[in-house]
Amino acid sequence: MAKTLDYQITLYPAHRDGAFVVTQFQMMANYPEKRIQAAGMDDLIDQVTQFAMEHGESCSASVRCLAPRKPPGFKRATENLYFNLVDRTGDERGDAAA
């Protein structure tokens, strides 16, 4: 069985713009955060997904391993975690032109 490790999840606002996913980040802003313990990558992804679905808004999840060494497969499992993405293709360009 995999060793239980501590992680910190942060959810950043994100949306789809055509073929791209845009994540918004502002210094000194407060974003939803949660500390969890998970044993293995499947358990970690399940907990991240549950947290993002409870949040309910379009977001990108950033996962930070608080252990001294990251477990095998951590980067691959956590590099593209997007949830509830809203497609805003053309919305902001139309507002800027007006």
Secondary structure, DSSP 8 states (H G I E B T S, - for coil): ---EEEEEEEEEEEEEETTEEEE---TT----EEEEEEESHHHHHHHHHHHHHHH-SSEEEEEEE-SSS--TTHHHHHSS-EES--B-TTHHHHHHH-
